[in-house]
Amino acid sequence: MSQLFILRARGDFACFTRPEMKVERVSYDVITPSAARSLFESILWKPAVRWQVRRIEVLKPIRWVNLRRNEVGALISTRNVQTAMSTGSGDLALYVEDERQQRAGLFLRDVAYRLHAELQVLSGEPRQKYEEMFLRRAAKGQSVNQPYLGCREFAADVRLVEPGSAQEPAIAEDKDLG
C-alpha cells in the first residue's frame, strides 16, 4: 500500500454546494471528497497521477453563516467581442448596476479539516518521483492554483502535516451526513 499524505486545510468561509439547491447556494455540513481531492490537486496535478481521499477529519465545530451577496447575472456577448476584435471598436461594457442579482447563501464559517489521501500513479513511472515532488511542493507552500474551499472566493490555507507531529483532535461529533 502506498503512503498516505495528510494536509490540514482551514479557512474563514467554505461552501460545498448542494446540487438540489438551484439558485441559492447552500453548503453541505462538511467538505466533500471531491473538494478534498481538489486541495491535493492544487499542490500537485499531473495527468499521470490521481488522488484517492481515504479519510476526512473535521477539526472545528460546524458553524453556519447566512450571507446575501451581489452577483452579476449576465455575460458579455461573444458576438460583441468578435465584432470589436474584427473592426477595432464595439460595445464591450457590462454595467453591473443593470445586471446585479442579490443571492442568499448559507455557508460554513471558520472551518478546519485534516485530509488523508493516497497518491495513485496511472502511468508506469515510479511512484517515488511523484511522492517526492508533492512533499517538496507542499513543504514550500507551493501550489498549481490557489486552493479553495468549495467556491473560488473562499481561499484555503493548506499545510502539510508531517508524520509524527502533534495534531489537534478531531471534533467528537458523530452524525449521519446522508
C-alpha positions in Angstrom: 0.0 0.0 0.0 1.3 3.5 -0.8 2.0 6.3 1.6 -0.9 8.4 3.0 -0.3 12.1 2.7 -2.0 14.4 5.2 -3.0 18.1 4.7 -4.5 20.5 7.1 -6.9 22.9 5.4 -8.5 25.9 7.1 -10.5 28.9 6.0 -12.8 31.7 7.2 -15.6 30.5 4.9 -16.5 27.5 2.8 -19.3 26.4 0.5 -19.6 22.9 -0.7 -22.7 23.5 -2.8 -25.7 21.1 -2.6 -26.9 20.2 -6.1 -30.6 20.2 -5.2 -30.4 24.0 -4.3 -30.6 25.6 -7.8 -30.4 29.3 -7.2 -29.4 29.9 -3.6 -26.1 28.5 -2.5 -26.4 26.1 0.4 -23.4 24.1 1.7 -23.1 20.6 2.8 -22.2 20.2 6.5 -18.6 19.2 5.8 -16.1 19.2 2.9 -16.9 16.8 0.1 -14.4 14.1 -1.1 -14.1 15.8 -4.5 -13.3 19.2 -2.8 -10.8 17.5 -0.6 -9.2 15.9 -3.7 -9.0 19.3 -5.4 -6.9 20.6 -2.5 -4.3 17.8 -3.1 -4.5 18.5 -6.9 -3.9 22.2 -6.2 -0.5 21.3 -4.9 0.3 18.5 -7.4 -1.7 17.9 -10.6 -0.3 15.7 -13.3 -2.2 13.6 -15.9 -0.1 10.6 -14.7 -1.5 10.7 -11.1 -4.8 10.5 -9.3 -5.6 11.4 -5.6 -7.8 9.0 -3.6 -9.1 10.6 -0.5 -9.1 8.0 2.3 -10.2 10.0 5.4 -11.6 13.4 6.3 -11.4 14.7 9.8 -13.4 17.8 11.0 -11.2 19.8 13.4 -13.6 22.7 14.3 -17.3 22.6 15.2 -19.7 23.0 12.3 -20.9 26.6 12.2 -23.0 28.5 9.7 -23.4 32.0 8.4 -26.1 33.3 6.2 -24.9 35.9 3.7 -26.6 37.9 1.0 -24.2 38.7 -2.0 -24.4 40.7 -5.1 -23.7 38.7 -8.3 -23.6 39.7 -11.9 -26.3 37.8 -13.9 -25.0 38.4 -17.4 -22.0 37.8 -19.7 -20.6 40.0 -22.4 -21.8 38.7 -25.7 -19.3 36.7 -27.8 -20.7 38.3 -30.9 -19.9 41.8 -29.5 -16.3 40.6 -28.7 -15.8 39.2 -32.2 -17.1 42.4 -33.8 -14.9 44.5 -31.6 -11.9 42.3 -32.5 -12.5 42.4 -36.2 -13.5 46.1 -36.5 -11.3 47.6 -33.8 -14.3 49.1 -31.9 -17.5 47.9 -30.3 -19.5 47.8 -27.1 -17.7 45.6 -24.6 -19.2 47.2 -21.5 -21.1 45.4 -18.8 -22.9 47.7 -16.4 -23.0 46.0 -13.0 -25.9 48.2 -11.8 -28.1 46.9 -14.6 -27.1 43.2 -14.3 -26.9 42.8 -10.5 -28.7 40.0 -8.7 -28.8 39.5 -5.0 -28.4 35.9 -3.9 -28.6 34.5 -0.4 -26.2 31.8 0.7 -25.8 29.5 3.7 -22.1 29.0 4.1 -19.8 27.3 6.6 -17.6 29.6 8.7 -14.3 29.1 10.5 -13.6 25.6 9.1 -10.6 23.3 9.5 -10.1 19.8 8.2 -7.4 17.2 8.2 -7.4 15.3 4.9 -5.8 12.0 4.3 -5.2 10.9 0.7 -3.2 8.3 -1.3 -1.3 9.1 -4.5 -2.1 6.6 -7.3 0.2 6.6 -10.3 -1.6 5.8 -13.5 1.4 5.5 -15.8 4.4 3.1 -15.4 6.5 5.8 -13.9 8.0 5.3 -10.4 5.7 6.4 -7.5 8.6 7.8 -5.5 9.1 10.6 -8.1 5.6 12.0 -7.6 5.6 11.5 -3.9 8.9 13.5 -3.5 7.5 16.1 -5.9 4.4 16.5 -3.8 6.3 16.6 -0.5 8.7 19.2 -1.8 5.9 21.5 -3.1 3.7 21.1 -0.1 6.6 21.8 2.3 7.4 25.1 0.5 3.7 26.1 0.3 3.7 25.9 -3.5 0.5 25.3 -5.5 -0.5 24.9 -9.1 -3.5 27.1 -8.4 -5.0 28.9 -5.4 -6.5 26.2 -3.1 -10.1 27.0 -2.2 -12.9 25.6 -0.1 -15.8 24.9 -2.5 -16.1 28.3 -4.1 -13.1 30.1 -5.6 -13.7 33.2 -3.4 -13.2 31.1 -0.3 -9.4 30.7 -0.2 -7.9 27.9 1.8 -4.8 27.9 3.9 -3.3 24.4 3.2 -0.4 23.0 5.2 1.4 19.6 5.0 1.1 17.6 8.2 4.4 16.0 9.0 4.2 12.3 10.1 4.6 12.1 13.9 3.9 15.8 14.6 1.5 16.8 17.3 -2.0 17.1 15.9 -5.2 18.7 17.3 -8.0 16.2 17.9 -11.0 16.0 15.6 -14.3 17.1 16.9 -16.2 14.4 18.9 -19.4 14.6 16.9 -20.9 11.7 15.0 -23.9 12.2 12.8 -25.4 10.9 9.5 -24.5 13.3 6.7 -26.5 11.5 4.1 
